[in-house]
Each structure stands twice: as structure tokens, then as C-alpha cells.
Amino acid sequence: MAIATSHMNAESSYSRSTMRQSNHSSSRPLCGICREISLDQMGVSDDRKMQRHQPTYLALKQSMDHGCVLCRFIWHALGQSNSREGDRGSDVLAHVSEKYPGREISLVVWPGVTPTGYLDRIQIITSGEIPDADTDDEDGDDGPADPSMHPDHQFALSGVLDIFAYADDPAANHGGVTGRPLPMTDGSSNDDFAFATQCLQKCLSNHSGCGRRDEIPRLPTRVLDLGPFDGSRVPYLLHTAGRQGQYSALSHCWGGHVPITTTSDNIEEHTKAISNLPPTFRDAARISRRLGIRYLWIDSLCILQDSKEDWEKESAMMGEIYKHSVLTIAARAARNARDGCFITRHRDVPACRLEYRSPDDQLVGSIYVRDPTFEIERLTQTPLDSRGWVLQEKLLSPRILYYGAQQLYWECRHTSIRQDGKYHYIQQDAVQPAMWKERMDIFAPYQSVYPNFNRIPPDWTEAKHELAARMRQWYNLVEEYSGRQLSFHTDKLPAIAGIAKEWAKSVDLFYIAGLWREDILAGLLWYGGKTATNPPASSTLPSWSWARYSGKVSFWAARDSTFGFSDYSCEFVDLSFRASGALGNYGDVVGAKLELRGRILPVRHATRISLGKNFIVGPNIFGYGGEQIGVATFDVAPSTFDALFVLLVYAGVGNVGYGAYYAAGLLILPVPTEQGTFMRVGYVNMEKGHGEGWWDTRSAADYFEHIPTRTLFLI
């Protein structure tokens, strides 16, 4: 493959060609404390250091009111913070006064918290003397309140300030600041293509785990032939007939109606020329050509959209298509095919300049602090990243070049790079959940998926440890996937089938309806939202499959404190089903039935409010003797339930050292026409919390111990 080359250094050329924006001004007023801010004092070379800032929140406010722009930035950043209980930093700051001046503020930089030492932010933390009780219970209910804080707002504030420097500035090449200004180009400039080319070249040349340059895959059934790299040939649809070649794939949002698709009526015309490509497709073709990749795969053009047979056959290969592409081009900010990959940029807000000096005062440069009211593109909220199909494309593609609303992003199995130099898998600024990529990478060694997965029974083998880590990875993956959107509810299993097929290669388990037969008991313990039920998205999938319902689900087995238990109170006996479609057991199934042996208890449900330390609102589950069994999460509206049972699935002591008691089960409803057969209608949590359970002191197992085990079927 003739990947286009460039002798330009993407970062250096970007720095030279991008004008220092006038709103990055050195004339913006700073107080005396802010003028003395130093990377060295904040701990850039020693993560035990922090630089004291204003002595109180009140002093910060007064400095802000006197015109210090950086104190204003810090005030806004603290106001954006939230406590675990949901309290807002802005509410805390609203109560700052002479009577309640608030705590001392310090600044710190911790490049060591990222794998490669990124320095792109300043952490704002609370420091100084705080009553001991407050460190354990920030709401102040169980100990003396911090007299500097309002009694109703006792939690310590924190915040983040984004910092950046230009690549040719001493603050970057000597001070180590890795943050960069956002580009003003829309992704189509020479500098943008230099960035993309450099990322692609380095990956192909140096990252053996991402696939090498000399690996020539088999082309998909159909691709767009883009012709010569000078664009002199109109793209056309090529029937590949098994030939080999390098190709790119487009990841995009359909956004409802797609202006152009391939159907049985126009496929012959498309094999001659496709001259009316919409902007997103046209931009993807330009990117592919510019990077030296002749063939491009686009789902709506390369799959017959009016043929169920062709769609089933090609969708079954979707995972392989993305896995073997040399590059996936992702239109991250495009809502549909009309928006395009190249998005006009909006100018960054005015930044505050801090002077950088080397320790010997020989080098002087500039560090810029971005106003925290300016929101960097959030990667969990873009049009593309919220889509269900895209998770499969993201996890299986060896390399992805994202075209966002503010910049380009590169992601491969080895590294992630952004044009703004920001390390984006840090939880503090909610750009991406911490360790998301590492935890979800299905190709990574299991030791790196959960490096701190250390609550392992001493008698476990290495193989069992690996299986436990992989299963937990699967449940976390489904939690992420189920919260995404699908245009067609029938895609629920097809859109994750490619991941399941690839993931199965590392575990040697049998997949069925979104779960795994060998870990089916843990897989059954999923639950949806606490306050709402979702209508079934499928009438053929079994009631025990999370894929039957729309909406996000969570898994008992994904929790840190409980995963790895194997002493289930229920026994899996057998499974039967019929596959429906080309995906086989990886797609929709019909007549799926689980045979189990377990204990079931007749129960009723009612709403109950507990006013203890843990405020809880039902629905609660009670035995017919009045004993409270647990808290229910219904899959469907419970108003019509006449006969309800709880099937105990797990009951045992937690492995967390607190004496907690963990138990969970299923709410099941008899099927009147089939003796001994039930449908799942919900999940029941029967935990006792660390010796402070809000229901009576008996464990769930006590209520079930007199009940003999029986065979039952779940459909």
C-alpha cells in the first residue's frame, strides 16, 4: 500500500503556522499570588509538592472581585465541582461570607497520574487544617463541623484548570507542558493532514500490536474504489470477488434518512460511478485518498439496503470488516451524512497567560490557562459516541482517526493522541471515564484489563483468574453498550455481535442472548434504572436477557466487591434455543429456555420509605409473613402481578472485609400455560450493608433455608 508520506513534523508545523491568538493576552490582570505561580512549586518534579494559593474561599472571591482573572478562573472551576452526594460547588460558594470564609486553596500538577506523564492541567484542591471527622464524613453529620464552612455545605471543593503552551515555547520543550491550543483549522488543512499522516505512519511502522504495513487483508464484498490519489476518477462501487487490498472504513451517524444508499435498483449504476456523495461520504473519500488508501467501505453504500438476505450476510461480517481495515475514519461531530467531517471551528475563549521560567531563570516562556467556562468537546456526548453500533467499530478497529467539532483525535491499540495534547482518560474533567480504553480493550492481556483485580481466592488458578477478569470486562462492556442509542431495536444483538465473536476467542465460552452459558448465573443478575421500566424491545428474546429491553442495564457481577464469587445458591442445568438469522447464536434467538435448580419464595411488593441513614424508597419485597426480603428493580410495570416469587441466585458473605452480606435474586412470574415455567420480571437486591442493614437482622438465606430446591424453567 502506498500510504502518503509527509516530511513535516505535525506538531512543529502546527505551532509555526498557527498565529498566537490575541485573546491569549499577557496584559490580563493577575494578583500577586497568581503572578508567583510556578510549575516547580506545584510539584511538576515532585508529586508531594503543592503550592499554597488563597487562604480562604472568601479571599479568592475578593481577589476575583478586584480583577484577578486567574482567581476568577479558579472560582468558576471550584463552582463546577460536585460531591458524591450530589452537592454542587456553586452552592458552597454561594454561602461564602465573613462568617463562613471557607477553606484554604492549593494548586498541584500531577503528571504522574497518567501513563506517559502528561502535563495538561492544574488541579485545585482544598488544603490546610480540617477537622478529622470531616475527612471521613464530608456532610458533617457525624462529627464537629468545619467552622470555616456553612453547616449545610461542608464538602471540600476541588477543580481542574486546563493549561497549554505552544510547541516551540520553552514552557513546552523545557517545562514539559503537553497541553496545546485548540486548532483553528477544520480538519482539512495541510497541518491537519500532517498530523493524521504522522499518526498513521508511526502506528504502521512501530506498533506491532496494531497490525503491520505488510499485512494485506481480503477486501470486503464491496468497497468504493476511489481511483487515483489525485481525484481524477469518480468513485464507484467495486465487487471485490475475494481480492486483497488495504482499505479504510467510515464510522458515521445515519441521523435518520441517508441521502444516498445502494439498493437492488441502483447497484448497477453505482458500479459505474457515484458522483453525488453527501458531504460526510465525500470528506471521508478525500481523507482516504490523501492518506494513500484507495478503497473505502461505507455501510449504506456497500450493503444492499433493500435486501434482508444481503444485510444479514454482511452485518454478520461487520466486526471483521472494521477489524481488518487499515484505518477507520470517524465522523465524530457529524449528526448525519450532510454535516461532513470538516467542521468549522469556533474561536477559543480568552486565556490567561502565566510566565514560565526555568529553574535557572535562563529560559522564559508562556503557559496559558483556559477559562473553565469554555467546554472542551466531551467524548461521551458527541453525535457519534452515543451510538450503539459505534462501540463495536471503536473496539475492533485497529486505528481510528476521529474528526471532532474542535479537533482531530487519533486512537489505536497502542496510544491515543489529540491535537490539543490533552490526556483525555482522566475522570476529573469528565472528558472520559478513567481507564475506559484500557478496561474495554478486548485485545489487551487480561492482566492489563484490571491491574488491581487482587481480591482473588488463594486456590484460584491462573486460568480462573483470567476468566474472572474477562467476565468482569464483558459485564462492564455491556453496561457501556446498553446506554447507547440504536435507530432500530432489532439491532440490539447484531450491533454487539462482532465484539462477542472476537471476545469469545479469548474465553472459549458459549454465547447466547447477550450472556455466556458458563457464567449464566452471574449474567442473570442485571438490572435497569431504579425508577422506570422499559418496554420490551424484542418479543422473541427470553425474559432473562438484558437485550430484550431498551435502556441501560447494570450487572451485579461488575461490582468490585462481589465479582469472583462462585458459591451460587442456584444451579444451572441446561439451555435450549433456536437460532434466528445469519448470526446464529450471536444474534436473535427463538424459544430460549433455561433449566435451573433453586429455591423460590412467594412474595408481595409494596412501596416503603426508610428514614434511616440510607434513605430508601421502594418498591420493597416482603414475604407473606411480613418479613422484608429486599428491594426490587422491575423490568416491566408491576401493577398486574398476581403471583410473584423470588428465586435466590446468590447468597454469601462479601469479600471486602467489612462483614457485609451480599445476596441477589430474580423476581419471577409463573407462566399459567406451562407447569414449572416462569418469566423474569425483575431483580431483587437482598444485601445487608456493613452491619447497618435497614431491614431486619436475618440474612436472605435464612428465609430460603427451609425451602427445598426444585427444578424450574425460565423463558
N, C-alpha and C positions, 0 to 999 in steps of 0.2 A: 504494500500500500504506500502511496506517495503522500504521506502526511505533509502538509505545507510547513515550511520552516521559517523562522524569523531570527535575525541576529540581534534583535532588540531585547534589552532587559525590560520586562514588562513594568516592574516597579519603578526603575530609574527613569524610563521614558515617560511614565505617567507623571512622575514628580517634576520632570523638566517641562513638560508640555502643559501642565495644569497650573494656571495662574493662581498665585496666592490671593485668596478671596479677600476683598476689602473688609468684609464683616469679621474676619479673624484679626481683630484690631488690638494693638498694644496700648492704645490710649484709653481703654475701658478702665474705670477707676477700681483700685483694689485697696483694701485696708492694710495696715501694717502687718497683721498676722498673715494675710494671704500673700503678701509680697515676699515673705520669708519661707514659703513652702518649698521643700526640697525633696527630690526623689530619694536621696540618700537618707534623709531623716525619716521618711515614711517607710523605709525598710526594703528598698529595692535590692540591696545586697545582704540584708539580714531580716528574715521574716519575723523576728522577735521585736523589731522596732516599730514604733508608731509615732507620729508627730502630733503633739497636742495642738488643738485649734482653739475655738472659742470655749470659754469656761462654762457656759450655760447656753441653753436654747434661747434664753432671753437676750444674752449678749450677741448671739448670732442674728437675731431679729433686729436689734438696734443697729448693728453694723450694716445689715441689708438696707435698713431704712435710711442710713446715712450715705448710701450709694455704692457700697461694695458689690460688684457684680458677681464675684465668686461666692460670697456669703449668700447671695440670693439663690445661686445655683444649688448650694448645699441645702438651703432651706426647702427648696422645691423637691430635691431628691429625698430628703427625710420625710416630707409630706406624702410621698408616693409609697412609702413602706407600709406593710400590713403585718399584724401579729398573727400567730397561729389561731387565735380565737376570732380573727376577722376584724379586729380594731384597726382603724386607719391612722396613719401618721398625721394626716391633716387634722384629725380630731384632737390628737395630742397637742399639736402646735397651736390650735385654736384656743387652748386653755393656758398658754404660757402667759405669765404675768409676774409682777414683782413678788407676789406671794408664792407663785409656783414657777421659778425661773428655769427648771429643768436641769438635765444632767450635762456633764462635760462631753465635748466632742473631740474625737481624734481622727486622723487620716492615716491610712495604711495602704501600701501596694504589696500584693502577694502574687508575684508572677509564678511562684512555685506551685500554686493550686492548679495550674494547667500542665499537661504533659510536656509541653515544649517551652514553658516559661514565657508565655505571652504577657506583655505589659501594655494593657489597653484600657485600664480603668483604675480609678481611685476608690477604695472602699471607705465609707464614712461609718464610724462606729461610735457607740457610747463607751466612755471610759470614766475613770475616777472611782470614788468610793460609793458603793451601792449596798444597801442592807443585804445581809446574807440570804434572808428568806426570800427576797425578791428575785434572786438568781434562779431559785427553784420554782417559784410560782409568781409569774410576772403580773398576774392580775391583783396581787397583793391581798388576797382573801385570807391566807393562812399565816400571815406574819406582819411585822411592822411595815407600814407604807414608807416609801421614799418621800421624805418631807419636801424634796425639791419638785415633786411631780403632783399633779392634781390627783386626788384619791381615786377618781374613776378612770384615770388614764395612766397606768403605772408601767406599761411595757416600754422597753428601751428601743429607741428608734435606730434605724440603720439606713444606708442608702448607697448608691453607686453613681459615680461620675465617669462618663466616657472621656478618655484622653486620646489625642493623636498628635502626630508630628509628620512633617514631610520627609520622604525617604532620604533626601540629601542633606538633612539638617543634623547637626551634632546630637540633638536630643534623640534621634533615631539611630544613627550609625555609631554613636558613642554611648548615649544614655540608655539605649535598649528599648525605647518606646516603640511598640509594634503596631499601635493603632494608626490608621491613615485617614485622611479626609475622604469623604464620600465623593465619587466621581461625578462630574457634571455631564459626561457623555452618556448616550442612551444605550450603549452596548454594541454599537455598530462602527465605532471609530477604530483607527489603526491601533491605538493604545489598548482598547478593549480586546481586539483580536490578538494582540501581542500577549496579553495576559492569558487568554484561552489557549493559544498555541504553546506557550511555555508550560502551562499546567499539563497539557496533553503529552507533550514531548517528554517531560520529566517522568510522568507516570509510565509511559510505554517503555522508556529506556531503563528505569531504575526500580520499578515496583513489580517484582516477580509475582507477588500475590494478587495483583490486579489483572494479570494476563499480559503476555509479551507481544511485541510488534509482529513477530513471525507466526503467530497463531492465526490461521486463516479459517474462519468458520464457514459452515454451509449457510448460504443465504436463506432467508425466509421464503415462503412460497411465492410471494410477490413483493417487490420493492419499487420505489421510484428511482429510475435511472436519471440522475441529474445532468449527465453528459459531461463535456469538458469543463475544467475548472474556471474557464473564462466566461461561462454562462451563455455560450453561443448556441446551445441546444436547448430547446424547450423540454422540461421534464416529461417523462412518460412512464406508464406502468409496465414493469418488466416481469414476465413469468420466468422465474429463475431456473426451473427444471433441474434443481439439485446442484447448480454450480456453486462454487465457493467465492467468497469475497468479503471485504470489510464493509460494514455499513453502520450508519447511525440510526437511532430511533428517536421519535418525538414523544415526549410526555406532555400532555396538554389537557385542558378542561374543554369538554364539549360545550358546556354552557347552554344546553337546550338544543336548538337547531344548528346543525353544521352546514355551512353554505354549499359544500361540495362533498359527495361521498361516491364510492364506487358501487354500482348495482349491476344486476344482470343485463339491464338495458343499455348501460353506457360503458361497460368494461372494454368492449372492442374499440370504442372511441378513445378511452384512456390509454390503451396500449399504443396509440399513435402519438398523442400529445395531451398534456393537461396544462392549458395556458391560463386558466382563471383561478389560480391558487389564492385562497384568502390570506390575509397578512401573516397570521401565525405560521402557516404552512410555508409561505413564501420566504419568511425570515429564516425558518429552520433550514430550508434548502440553501439559502445564501450562506448560513453558518457552516453547514456541512461542506459545501464547495470550498469555502475559504480555508477550512481546516484540512482540505485534501481528501475528503471522504466522498466517493462518488454516489453511493447508494444510500437511500433514506427510507426508513419504514415508518408509515403513519397508519394507525389502525383504521381510520374511517376510509382511507383510500386503498389499503392493501387487503381488506377483508370485505367480502360482498355483504352489504348491509341489508339486503332483502332475502338472504339465504340462511335459514336456520342451520342447515347442514354445514355450510361453509363457516359460519360463525362458531359453531360448536367445535369444529375441527381446528380452526385457527386459534380460538381462545384457549383451547387445551394446550397449545404450544406457546402461549403468550409469555410465560415465565422464561422459556428457553430463548425466545426472541430477544428479550431485554438482557438476559444473562450473557449472550454471545455477541451483543453489539459492541463495537469499539468505543462508542460514546452514546450516551443518552442526552439529548438536548431538551431541557425542561423549561417550558414557558411558564415560569413561576407566577408572574403577576398578571397573566392574561386570563380574563374571565371566560373568554370564548375564542373562536378562531379568528375573529375580527380584530382583536386587540393587538396582536403581534407580539413578538419577542422584544422588540426595541421600544422601551418605554421612556418618554420624555421625563427628564429628572427635574425635581423641584430643588431650588437652592437651599442649602443647609442654613439653619438659623445662625445668628451671630454667635461666635465662640469667644471665650475668654482666653487671653494669652498669659502664660506664666513663663518667666525666664528660666531657661535651663543653663546651669553652669557645671562644668566638670569639677571633680574634687580639687584639682589643682588650679582652677579658675582660668585655664588656658583656652577652653572652648566655651562659647556662648551660643545658645540656640533658643528655640521656641517650642513650648508644649502648649497645645490648645485643649481647652476643656469645653466640651459641648453642653449647651443648655439642656438640662434633663427634661424640659417640656417638649423638646423635639423627639418624636418617637421613631426609633430605628425600626425598619421593617421586621415584623415579628413572624418568624418562620412557621409558627403553628397556626397562623391566621391568614395566610395568603390564599388566593383562589385555588391554587394547585395543591397545596399541602393539606387541605381539608378533605381531599377526595379519597375514597376508598381504594380505587384501582391504583392510585399513585404509590401507596405503601409498597405494593409488590414491585413496581417499577424502581422505586428507590432502593429497596433492599437487594434486588437481584442484579441491577446494572453495575458493571464493574467501575464505570466512570460516569459522572453526571455533571453537565455544565448548566447551571441554573441562570436564567435571565429574570432578575427580580425587578421590583419597582424602583430600587435605589442603586443597585449594583449587580455585578456578576458574582456567582459563587461556584467554587469547584469542590466536588466531593468524589473521592474514590475510596477503595477499601483500605488505603494506606493513610490518607490525610484529608483534611478539609481546609480550604483557603477561601477567604473573602477579599474583595478589593479594598475594604476598609481595614483589613488587618486584624479584625476583632476575633477573639476566640469565643465562638458562639455556643458552646455547650456548657455554659455556666449558668446555674439556676438563679443567681441573684437578680439578674435583669430580665428574667423570664423570656429570653430570646429562644432558648431551647432547654428542655429539662436536662439536668446534669446527667452525663454518661449515656444519653439517649442512643447515640450511634453505636457506642461500644456494647451496650446491652442488647441491641436489636440486630447486630451483625451476625447473620446465620452462618457465615463462612469463617468466623473467628474461632480460635481454640476455646473450648469451654472454660478454661482457667481464666481467660480474659473477659468472658461474659459477665461473671460475678466473682471478681478477685477477692472480695471479702465474704464470700459464702463459706463461713467457717463453722457454723453450728452443725457439724457432721458427727453422727454417732461413731464411736471408735471402731465398731465392727464393720463399717461400710467399706466396700472395695472401691478401687479407683473407677471401675465401670459404673457402679451405682452412684458414686459422686457425680460423674459426668452426666448420667441420665437425669439426676435430680436438678442439676444446673440447667440442662437443656429444657426440661419440662417447665421449669420456672420461666425460662426465656419465652417459651411458647405462650404461657398464660399472660405474660406482660405484653407480648406481641398482639394477642387478640384484644386485650384491653385497649391498646392504641388503635387498632384497626376498627373496632366496633364503634368508636366515637367519630369515625369519618363518614362522609356523605356518599351515597350512591344514587345515581339517577334512576336506576331500575332495581327494585328489591330482589329480583331474581338473580342479580349478580352477587349476592351476599357470599356464597361459597366460591363461585368462579373467580372472583376478584382476589381471593387469597390462596387459590389452588396452587399457583406457581410457587409461592413461599412454602406451602405444606409439602409439595413434592420434593423441593430442594432440602428442606429441613429433615424430611424422613430419611434422607441418605445418611445422616449422622446419628440416627437413633434406632433404626431398624424396628419401628413400631407400625401398627396398622391404624390408618386414619379413617375416621367416619364422622360425618356431620359436624366437622369443626373440632372434634375431640380425638383422643387416641385410646384405642381399646385397652392397652396395657396399663393406662393410668386413668381409666374411665371414672373411678370413684372420685378422685380429686377433680376431674373435669366436670363432673355433675354439679359441683358446688360453686356455681356462678350466680350472680345477682345483678339486677339492673338498678335504676335510680331508686332512691328511698321514698319518694313521694308520688311517683307517677308510674302507671303501667303502659306498656307499648302494645299496640295491636300486632297480631302475628303478621310477619312479612311473608310467610310461606304456609301453605296448607298441607304440604306433603312432608316437610321435615318433622322429626319427632319433637314432642313437647320438651324433652330433656336437652335439646340442642340450643345453645345460645343463638345460633344462626337463624332460628325460627322467628326471632323478634327483631324489630328495629331498635336503634338506640344503643348507647354504650353499656357494656357489662364489665363487672369486676369479678375476680376469682379469689376465693379463699386461699387457694394454693399459691397465689402470687405474693402473699404477705411474708415479710421477712421472718416473723416469729413462728410461723406454723408450717412453712413448706418443708418437706422432707419426712413428715410423719408417714408411717406405713401401717400402723395398727388400727385399721379401719374397723368400725363396728358393723359393717355391711360387707357382703361378699359378692363379687361379680361372678356369674355363672356362664352366661352365653350371650351372643349377639346375633341377630339376623336382620337382613335388609335386602332390598333390590336396588341396584344402581339405575340411574335415570340420566342418560346422555353420554356424550363422548368422554367426559371427565371421570367416569366410573365412580369409585368411592371417594374421589376428591371433589365431586360435585353434588348435585341434589340426589337424595335417596328416597325411596318409597317404602313404606311398611316397616321402618326400622323399629326393632323391639329389643329391649334389654331384659334379660332374665337375671334377677338378683335374689339373694337370701339375706333377710334382715328383719328388724323389729319395727313394727308400726304402731303408733299410738293415736287413738281418736282424740281430736282436739276441737276447740272452737276459737274464734278470733274476736277481739274487741279492742277498741282504742283505749289506751290508758296513759295517763301523764304521770311521770315520776318527778318530784321536785327535789330529788337528792342532788348530790354534787354533779352527776352526769344527767342533765335534763334530757328526758327521752319521751318522745311521742310515738304511740303505737303505729300500725296495728300490732298488738301483742297476741301471743298464742297461749291458751290455757288448756290444761287437762280438764276433764269433766268433774274432777274432784275439786276444782278451783285453783289447783297449783299452776303457777306461771312457768311455762316451758322456755319461752324465748321471744324474740322479736322477729316479725315476718317482713319479707320483701316479696310482694306478689308479682308474678309475671303478667297476670291478667286481672281484671277487676273482680274483686272477691264477693260482690253482693249476692250472687246467685248460688253460692256454695252451701249445699245442704249437709253433705258428709265430707269432713276434712280430716286427713291423717298427717302425721309427721313420720317420715322414715328417717331413723337415726343413721347417718352415714359415718360420722366420726365422733368419738368422744375420748378425750385423754388430757393429760396434764401438758401444758405448754413447755417448750424447750427454751424458755427465756430467763429462767432463774428467779421469777417473781411469784411463783406459786399460782399462777393464773391457770384457769381451767378452760380448755377450748373444746367446743362441741358445735357441730353443724349438721343440718339435715335438710331434707326436701319436704315441702308441702305437696301432698299428692291427693288426687281426687279419683274415686272409683269410676271405672267405665261400666255403666249399667249392663251393657250387652255382652261383656266378656268377663267371666269369673276370674278373680285374682289379678285383674289388669287395671292399671292406674295411669293417669296423666299427671305430669308435673305441673303445678300451678304457682310455685314459689319456692323461696329459700327461707330457712329459719336459722337465725343466729342464737345459739344457746350458750354463749360464753358466760363465764363469771370473771369479773375484772379484778385481778390482783388482790383478792381478799375483800373487795368492796363491792361485791355484786349487788345490783339493785333489785333482784328478786330473791327468793328465799335461799337458804344456805345449801340446799341439796343440789347435787350435780344432775345434769341431764341423764346420765347413765342410771341414776337411782330410779328415775321414773320409768325406765325401759327394762330394768333388770328382771322383772317378773314376767315379761312378755316373751314367749318363745319365738325363735326365728321361724320365718316362713318363706316360701318361695312366692315371688311376685314378679309381674311383668310391667315395664314402663314403656309406653308408646308415645 
